[in-house]
Structures are given as structure tokens and as C-alpha cells.
Amino acid sequence: MTSIVFNDDIINNIRKQTWELISKYDLELFHTVLFANKDLPLSRLIKKYFQAHPSKVDIITTNYDRVIEYACDKVRIPVNTGFLGCYSKYYSDKFSNKNAVNLVKVHGSLDLFKDSKGVTISLPLQQHIPDGLTPEIVTSGISKYEAVLTEIEHSLLNQCDSMIKNASSYLCIGYGFNDAQIQALMINEIQSGKPLVLLTKDVSEETAHLLANNATNYAYICNGAKEGTTDICINKKTCTINGTYWTVEGFMDIID
């Protein structure tokens, strides 16, 4: 797909259709969390890591949804996405050194829109795409690599690189290692010995080879071949255990 070039009208239509589809289910989750008091396993995980001094967690995501934001709200942890304001937010490139979750959404967010002059604003929890605006999300295809050259996306990628470089270890959840823009620096860092844990349902052969050939201190936890089991690989040594531990909820039963 990355070799196909679409004109701006087609790209914007893809963005709008993608936004409409994801937003529908995202808002349903929001109301379930808010009014039905639904617990999110991600809340438990973030709270666990937030407890360590200086109470700061850096999160990088390629997803457009707001599940991470909802999870943080559930446990009363502030979230910083780089945008300031209340109902009409503007990008400030300001992230926190303590007492917050820094969330970098490198492919955009359901909250982000661009006007006819190319100005990006954040309008939280819109039920429909506002007139005259286009969702600011980076979809698959060659446009994905062109979009990150805009000012805000470029700044977010710089922030992403800074987080990766300054991190002492990495926890990757559901990441398939198929985004060269994000993982290039991470691969360099794990080659130097920084620990990495991958938590995912399925590990592709390409991902397994990438980790085995680059990381010196890694583990991946995934769904076992037999129902109700989990496969764990630690530095090329694999084993299978009973139980479901590749989910966030299951992983928390290991570390909590």
C-alpha cells in the first residue's frame, strides 16, 4: 500500500471515513467508562508505573483512539498530550518532567482537526466532524510518510525520539514493529542493552527475528498454541506456561 499515491481529496476522504468508524466505538467506550463505571486494565498498569519517582510515565502510541486518556482519567492521573486549552486546544510542545503521563500520539488523534488554512486544533469528544475541518490522523499509504513532515507531526516525532533515547527500558503493548519511523531509534537503543518487553497476542516471524538479531536483553509474551496457555521468550529461550498472561490484565497478575 505504501507505493500507492492518492490525491488530497481521496486522502481526506479516507481520513474522514476512518475517523467516523473509530470514533463511534471510542465514544461508546467513553460512556461505558463514565456511566457504567467500567474498569480498564490499562488503568491498573499505568497506575503501577506512575507510582515510581518522579511519578512520570512516557507513552508513545500510533493509535488514534482515546483509551489511554480514559484509562488515566479512571485513576485520576493527569495526561499531557502537548496541547493546551480547554475546549479549543492549541499545540504547545510542552511536556512534563513529573506528576503526569506524557502521551505522544504520533499518528494523530480523534480530537485533532485541521482547518482550511492548515492550522491544527484539538477539539475533544466531537460526535461528528465539525464543518470545514478535516481529521488530523495519519492513515496508511505513502501519505503517512509525507504527513509527518508537517510542523506538529514533526515536533511530535522529535518528542518521540527524545522519549525513546531517554528511557531506561521499554514496554511495548500490541506493537508489531512495522513502523520504521518510530522503531529505528528504539532498535539502536536495545542493541546497546536496554531491556525491552513485548506484550502481544501474536508475534510475527519478522518481529521475532528482529528482536533476536538486535536485542541483548528482551522478552516477549504472547498467546500460546494451546488454548489457555502463554508463550514466553526471554533472550531466545522459550517456554510455555498455563494461563493467559499476554493481555494487559494477565501481565499485571505477573508484576503487581
C-alpha positions in Angstrom: 0.0 0.0 0.0 2.9 2.4 0.7 3.6 2.6 -3.1 0.2 3.9 -4.0 -0.2 7.7 -4.2 -3.6 9.3 -3.7 -4.7 12.8 -4.3 -5.6 15.1 -1.4 -9.4 14.6 -1.9 -9.1 10.8 -1.6 -6.7 11.1 1.4 -9.1 13.4 3.2 -12.0 11.1 2.5 -10.0 8.1 3.9 -9.3 10.2 7.0 -12.9 11.1 7.4 -14.2 7.5 7.0 -11.5 6.2 9.4 -12.4 8.8 11.9 -16.2 8.1 11.7 -15.6 4.3 12.2 -13.2 4.6 15.1 -15.0 7.5 16.8 -18.2 5.6 17.1 -16.7 2.8 19.2 -14.5 5.2 21.1 -17.4 7.3 22.3 -19.3 4.1 23.3 -16.3 3.2 25.4 -16.2 6.7 26.9 -19.8 6.5 28.1 -19.3 2.9 29.4 -16.3 4.0 31.4 -18.1 7.2 32.6 -21.6 6.0 33.3 -21.3 2.2 33.7 -18.1 2.5 35.8 -16.2 0.1 33.5 -12.7 -0.8 34.7 -9.9 -0.6 32.2 -6.9 -3.0 32.7 -4.7 -0.2 31.3 -5.6 2.0 34.2 -4.0 -0.6 36.6 -0.9 -0.8 34.5 -0.4 3.0 34.2 -1.0 3.5 37.9 1.6 0.8 38.7 4.3 2.6 36.7 3.2 6.1 37.8 4.0 5.3 41.5 7.7 5.4 41.0 9.6 8.7 41.5 9.2 11.2 39.8 5.7 10.0 39.1 6.1 10.3 35.3 5.2 7.9 32.6 6.0 8.5 28.9 3.7 6.7 26.4 4.0 6.7 22.6 1.1 5.4 20.6 0.3 5.0 16.9 -3.5 4.7 17.8 -6.0 7.5 17.2 -8.4 6.4 20.0 -8.5 7.9 23.5 -8.4 4.7 25.5 -5.1 5.8 27.2 -6.7 9.1 28.2 -9.8 7.3 29.6 -7.5 4.9 31.5 -5.6 7.8 33.1 -8.8 9.6 34.0 -10.1 6.5 35.6 -7.3 6.5 38.2 -7.0 10.4 38.4 -3.7 10.7 36.7 -3.0 13.9 34.6 -2.4 13.4 30.9 -0.3 15.7 28.8 -0.6 15.4 25.0 1.3 18.6 24.2 -2.0 20.6 23.6 -3.1 23.4 26.0 -6.6 24.9 26.4 -10.0 23.7 27.4 -12.4 23.2 24.6 -10.3 24.5 21.7 -6.8 23.4 22.4 -3.6 24.6 20.6 -0.3 22.8 20.3 2.4 24.0 22.8 5.1 21.3 22.6 5.2 21.3 26.4 5.6 18.0 28.2 6.1 17.3 31.9 9.1 16.0 33.9 7.0 14.9 36.8 3.4 14.2 38.0 1.9 13.4 34.6 1.6 10.9 31.8 3.2 12.3 28.7 1.2 10.9 25.8 2.6 11.3 22.3 0.2 10.3 19.6 2.5 10.2 16.5 -0.3 9.4 14.0 -2.8 11.9 15.3 -5.9 11.6 17.5 -9.7 11.6 17.2 -9.5 15.0 18.9 -7.3 16.6 16.3 -8.6 18.5 13.2 -7.1 20.8 10.6 -8.8 23.8 9.1 -8.7 25.1 5.5 -5.5 27.2 6.4 -3.7 24.1 7.7 -4.0 25.0 11.4 -4.3 22.1 13.7 -6.5 22.3 16.8 -7.7 19.8 19.4 -11.5 19.6 19.9 -12.2 16.9 22.5 -15.0 14.3 22.1 -16.7 15.5 19.0 -19.6 13.3 17.9 -19.2 14.4 14.3 -16.5 16.0 12.2 -17.0 19.8 12.5 -17.9 21.6 9.3 -14.9 22.9 7.4 -12.4 20.7 9.3 -10.5 17.5 8.4 -9.5 14.9 10.9 -5.7 15.1 11.7 -4.9 11.4 11.6 -2.1 9.7 9.6 -3.5 6.8 7.6 -1.7 4.0 5.9 0.0 4.6 2.5 2.7 6.8 1.2 0.9 9.9 2.6 1.8 8.5 6.0 5.4 9.4 5.4 4.6 12.8 3.9 2.2 13.8 6.7 4.8 13.6 9.4 6.7 16.4 7.8 4.1 18.9 8.8 5.1 21.1 11.8 3.1 19.4 14.6 3.8 15.9 13.5 7.5 16.6 13.0 7.6 18.1 16.6 5.8 15.0 18.0 8.3 12.7 16.3 11.1 14.7 17.8 9.4 14.3 21.2 9.0 10.6 20.5 12.7 10.3 19.7 13.6 12.1 22.9 11.4 9.7 25.0 13.0 6.7 23.4 16.5 7.9 23.8 16.0 8.9 27.5 14.1 5.8 28.5 15.9 3.1 30.5 13.7 0.3 29.3 10.7 -0.3 27.0 7.3 -2.0 27.4 5.6 -2.5 24.0 1.9 -3.5 24.0 0.4 -4.9 20.8 3.2 -3.3 18.7 4.1 -5.2 15.5 7.4 -3.4 14.8 6.2 -2.3 11.4 6.7 1.4 11.6 10.3 2.4 10.7 9.8 6.0 11.8 9.2 5.0 15.4 11.3 1.9 15.9 14.6 2.8 14.2 15.9 4.6 17.3 14.5 2.0 19.6 16.4 -0.7 17.8 19.6 1.3 18.2 18.9 1.6 21.9 18.1 -2.1 22.5 21.3 -3.0 20.6 23.1 -1.2 23.4 21.5 -3.4 26.0 18.3 -1.5 27.1 15.7 -4.1 28.2 12.5 -4.5 26.1 9.3 -6.4 26.9 6.8 -7.0 24.2 3.2 -7.9 25.2 1.0 -9.0 22.3 -1.4 -11.7 21.1 0.7 -12.9 18.2 4.4 -12.4 17.4 5.2 -12.4 13.7 8.3 -14.3 12.4 9.7 -10.9 11.3 9.3 -9.4 14.8 10.8 -12.5 16.5 13.8 -12.3 14.2 14.2 -8.5 14.7 14.4 -8.9 18.4 16.6 -11.9 18.3 19.1 -10.2 16.0 19.1 -6.8 17.7 18.2 -7.0 21.4 20.5 -8.3 24.0 18.0 -8.2 26.9 14.4 -8.8 25.8 11.3 -10.8 26.4 8.1 -11.3 24.5 4.9 -12.7 25.9 2.2 -14.0 23.5 -0.7 -16.3 23.1 0.2 -20.0 23.3 -0.7 -22.5 20.6 -2.8 -24.4 23.0 -5.9 -22.7 24.4 -5.3 -21.2 27.9 -1.5 -21.1 27.6 1.1 -18.3 27.1 4.4 -18.5 25.3 7.3 -16.6 26.8 10.6 -16.0 25.1 13.4 -14.5 27.1 16.6 -13.8 25.2 15.9 -16.5 22.6 14.9 -19.1 25.2 11.2 -20.0 25.0 8.8 -21.8 27.3 5.0 -22.3 27.6 3.1 -21.8 30.8 -0.6 -22.3 31.7 -2.7 -19.2 32.0 -3.3 -16.1 29.9 -0.6 -13.5 30.5 -0.2 -11.8 27.2 -3.1 -9.4 27.9 -2.6 -6.3 30.0 -4.8 -7.8 32.7 -2.8 -11.0 32.7 0.5 -9.2 32.6 -0.5 -7.3 35.7 -1.0 -10.6 37.6 2.7 -11.2 37.0 4.1 -7.8 38.0 1.6 -6.5 40.6 
